Amino acid sequence: MEGDTPSFLGLIDNGLASWWNPGWGGWGGRYVFRQPYGETHAIWTQGGDLFSRVTSQDTVIGADGKSHTSDQATIWRWREAFQHDFAARMDWTIKPFAEANHNPIAVVNGQSGTAPVFVEAVVGQPVILDASQSHDPDGQALRYSWFHYAEAGSGDGRGFAAVNIVDPESSKVTITATATSRPMWIQTAAAQRPAQGVAHIILSVTDNGLPSLTSYRRIVVEVRAVQ
């Protein structure tokens, strides 16, 4: 509910679209809608429930190669990209267009722009996500990375779907939902699992300029069980 930098970073139209919902996560961090002690109403803030089923913490591999789980990880996981973005914006103030680097254009399944891409999936049935039409305004080579943002999208009443991604460093991937709900700290009986779940897939497209710049697309996969 406070913090000028996280609030500002959430407004940058980088393709993560975290302004749609603070629970989606982005450069400004990821938050949950809850009523902390002493507050008169619910707010978007840090925290969560006792068993970490719905919290504002992300689990990220750090520069030391170890896994870290914290509220701060929701911001520092993007650190290199937003620091490079800031450096490029400084270049834009003093350099001609041709001498500065600019963000790639991420295109997923033919959809350009920065809005989320919504995809429907059925457990066990593969879905293709194709970013091969992505391009760079400066003509630079692009590097692709896809990952399942497992913590994103909490609190909307649906399950956190489980998803596998094949060949996540290529321009085209196959994703397959394996369950509508992943087990959390409290094991949920299969019969009690929700019929629908959601998974957030993040595509990062990075050029080889100086500084290198990254654009994103968020793919929101709405998963349902086999009928």
C-alpha positions as CSV (number, residue, x, y, z in Angstrom):
1,M,0.0,0.0,0.0
2,E,3.1,2.2,0.2
3,G,6.3,2.5,-1.8
4,D,6.7,4.9,-4.7
5,T,9.0,2.7,-6.8
6,P,6.9,-0.5,-6.8
7,S,3.8,1.5,-7.6
8,F,5.6,3.2,-10.5
9,L,7.2,0.1,-11.9
10,G,3.8,-1.6,-12.1
11,L,2.7,1.1,-14.6
12,I,5.4,0.4,-17.1
13,D,3.8,-1.3,-20.1
14,N,6.3,-4.0,-20.5
15,G,3.9,-6.9,-21.2
16,L,3.7,-8.3,-17.7
17,A,0.3,-6.5,-17.3
18,S,0.5,-6.5,-13.5
19,W,-1.7,-3.4,-13.5
20,W,-4.6,-5.7,-14.4
21,N,-4.3,-7.3,-10.9
22,P,-1.6,-6.7,-8.2
23,G,-1.8,-10.5,-7.5
24,W,-0.4,-11.2,-10.9
25,G,3.1,-9.9,-10.1
26,G,5.4,-7.7,-12.1
27,W,8.4,-5.4,-11.8
28,G,6.7,-3.7,-8.8
29,G,6.2,-7.0,-6.9
30,R,3.2,-9.2,-6.2
31,Y,0.6,-8.6,-3.5
32,V,-2.5,-10.2,-1.9
33,F,-5.9,-8.6,-1.1
34,R,-6.3,-9.0,2.6
35,Q,-7.3,-7.2,5.7
36,P,-4.3,-6.9,8.1
37,Y,-4.8,-6.4,11.8
38,G,-5.7,-2.8,12.6
39,E,-7.0,-2.0,9.1
40,T,-10.7,-1.2,8.6
41,H,-10.9,-2.9,5.2
42,A,-9.0,-5.2,2.9
43,I,-6.0,-3.7,0.9
44,W,-3.4,-4.9,-1.6
45,T,-0.5,-5.7,0.7
46,Q,2.0,-8.3,1.8
47,G,1.2,-11.4,3.9
48,G,-1.1,-14.3,3.4
49,D,-2.5,-17.3,5.3
50,L,-0.6,-19.5,7.8
51,F,0.0,-22.4,5.5
52,S,1.4,-20.5,2.5
53,R,-1.3,-21.5,0.1
54,V,-2.0,-17.8,-0.7
55,T,0.9,-15.5,0.1
56,S,2.7,-12.6,-1.4
57,Q,6.0,-14.5,-1.4
58,D,7.7,-15.9,-4.5
59,T,10.3,-18.7,-4.7
60,V,13.1,-17.7,-7.0
61,I,16.6,-19.0,-7.7
62,G,19.1,-16.3,-6.7
63,A,22.5,-15.4,-8.1
64,D,24.0,-17.9,-5.6
65,G,22.1,-20.7,-7.3
66,K,20.0,-21.3,-4.2
67,S,16.2,-21.1,-3.9
68,H,14.9,-18.1,-1.9
69,T,11.4,-17.5,-0.8
70,S,10.4,-14.0,0.3
71,D,8.3,-11.0,-0.5
72,Q,11.4,-9.2,-1.8
73,A,12.0,-12.0,-4.3
74,T,8.8,-10.8,-6.1
75,I,10.8,-7.7,-7.1
76,W,14.4,-8.8,-7.4
77,R,13.5,-11.6,-9.7
78,W,13.2,-8.9,-12.4
79,R,16.1,-6.8,-11.3
80,E,18.4,-7.1,-14.4
81,A,15.6,-6.3,-16.8
82,F,14.3,-3.2,-15.0
83,Q,17.8,-1.9,-14.4
84,H,18.6,-2.3,-18.1
85,D,15.3,-0.6,-19.0
86,F,16.2,2.4,-16.8
87,A,19.7,2.6,-18.4
88,A,18.1,2.6,-21.9
89,R,15.7,5.4,-21.0
90,M,18.7,7.5,-20.1
91,D,20.1,6.8,-23.5
92,W,16.8,7.8,-25.1
93,T,17.2,11.3,-23.7
94,I,20.6,12.0,-25.3
95,K,21.0,9.7,-28.3
96,P,19.4,9.6,-31.8
97,F,17.0,6.7,-32.3
98,A,19.5,4.8,-34.4
99,E,22.2,4.9,-31.7
100,A,20.0,3.7,-28.8
101,N,18.6,0.3,-28.1
102,H,14.8,-0.4,-28.0
103,N,12.6,-3.1,-26.7
104,P,11.7,-6.1,-28.7
105,I,8.1,-6.7,-29.9
106,A,6.7,-9.9,-28.4
107,V,4.1,-11.6,-30.5
108,V,2.3,-14.8,-29.2
109,N,0.1,-16.9,-31.4
110,G,-0.2,-14.0,-33.8
111,Q,-1.3,-11.5,-31.1
112,S,0.9,-8.4,-30.9
113,G,0.7,-5.7,-28.2
114,T,1.2,-6.0,-24.5
115,A,-2.1,-7.2,-23.3
116,P,-2.4,-10.7,-21.7
117,V,-3.0,-13.6,-24.0
118,F,-5.8,-15.8,-22.7
119,V,-5.7,-19.5,-23.6
120,E,-8.0,-22.4,-22.7
121,A,-6.6,-25.8,-21.9
122,V,-7.8,-29.2,-20.8
123,V,-5.8,-31.4,-18.4
124,G,-3.6,-33.7,-20.4
125,Q,-4.1,-32.0,-23.8
126,P,-1.1,-30.1,-25.2
127,V,-1.3,-26.5,-26.3
128,I,1.1,-24.7,-28.6
129,L,2.4,-21.2,-27.8
130,D,4.3,-19.6,-30.7
131,A,6.3,-16.4,-30.4
132,S,8.3,-16.9,-33.6
133,Q,6.7,-13.7,-35.1
134,S,8.4,-11.6,-32.4
135,H,10.9,-9.1,-33.8
136,D,13.3,-6.3,-32.7
137,P,13.0,-2.7,-34.0
138,D,16.8,-2.5,-34.2
139,G,17.1,-5.8,-36.1
140,Q,18.9,-7.6,-33.2
141,A,18.9,-11.3,-32.4
142,L,16.4,-12.4,-29.8
143,R,16.6,-14.8,-27.0
144,Y,13.4,-16.5,-25.6
145,S,12.5,-17.8,-22.2
146,W,9.2,-19.2,-21.0
147,F,8.4,-20.0,-17.4
148,H,5.4,-20.9,-15.2
149,Y,4.8,-18.1,-12.7
150,A,3.5,-20.5,-10.2
151,E,2.5,-18.0,-7.5
152,A,0.7,-15.6,-9.8
153,G,-3.1,-15.1,-9.8
154,S,-3.9,-16.0,-6.2
155,G,-7.1,-15.2,-4.5
156,D,-9.6,-15.5,-7.4
157,G,-11.2,-18.7,-6.1
158,R,-9.8,-21.0,-8.7
159,G,-7.0,-23.6,-8.2
160,F,-3.4,-23.1,-9.1
161,A,-3.1,-25.3,-12.1
162,A,0.0,-27.5,-12.7
163,V,1.6,-27.0,-16.1
164,N,4.6,-28.6,-17.9
165,I,6.5,-26.6,-20.5
166,V,8.6,-28.4,-23.2
167,D,11.7,-26.6,-24.6
168,P,11.3,-23.3,-22.6
169,E,14.2,-21.6,-24.3
170,S,12.8,-21.8,-27.8
171,S,10.5,-19.4,-29.7
172,K,7.7,-22.1,-29.8
173,V,6.7,-24.2,-26.8
174,T,4.2,-26.9,-26.0
175,I,2.5,-26.6,-22.6
176,T,0.4,-29.4,-21.0
177,A,-1.7,-28.9,-17.9
178,T,-1.4,-31.9,-15.6
179,A,-3.9,-30.8,-12.9
180,T,-6.4,-28.0,-12.2
181,S,-4.9,-27.6,-8.7
182,R,-1.5,-28.2,-7.3
183,P,-1.0,-29.5,-3.8
184,M,0.0,-26.9,-1.3
185,W,0.9,-27.2,2.4
186,I,-2.4,-28.8,3.1
187,Q,-3.0,-31.9,0.9
188,T,-6.4,-31.6,-0.9
189,A,-8.2,-34.7,-1.7
190,A,-8.6,-35.3,-5.5
191,A,-12.4,-35.2,-5.1
192,Q,-12.2,-31.8,-3.6
193,R,-10.0,-30.2,-6.3
194,P,-11.7,-27.4,-8.2
195,A,-13.0,-28.2,-11.7
196,Q,-11.1,-25.2,-13.0
197,G,-7.7,-23.7,-12.4
198,V,-5.4,-21.0,-13.8
199,A,-1.7,-20.9,-14.6
200,H,0.3,-17.9,-15.7
201,I,3.0,-18.4,-18.3
202,I,5.5,-15.6,-18.7
203,L,7.4,-15.2,-22.0
204,S,10.6,-13.1,-21.9
205,V,12.0,-11.9,-25.2
206,T,15.5,-10.3,-24.8
207,D,17.6,-8.7,-27.5
208,N,21.4,-8.5,-27.6
209,G,21.8,-4.8,-27.6
210,L,23.6,-2.6,-25.1
211,P,22.0,-2.6,-22.6
212,S,20.0,-5.7,-23.5
213,L,16.3,-5.1,-23.2
214,T,13.5,-7.5,-22.3
215,S,9.8,-7.5,-23.3
216,Y,7.2,-9.8,-21.9
217,R,3.9,-11.4,-22.7
218,R,1.7,-13.0,-20.0
219,I,-0.3,-16.0,-21.1
220,V,-3.2,-16.8,-18.7
221,V,-4.0,-20.4,-19.1
222,E,-7.5,-21.3,-18.0
223,V,-7.5,-25.0,-17.2
224,R,-10.4,-27.3,-16.9
225,A,-10.6,-31.0,-16.0
226,V,-11.4,-33.7,-18.6
227,Q,-15.1,-34.0,-18.9
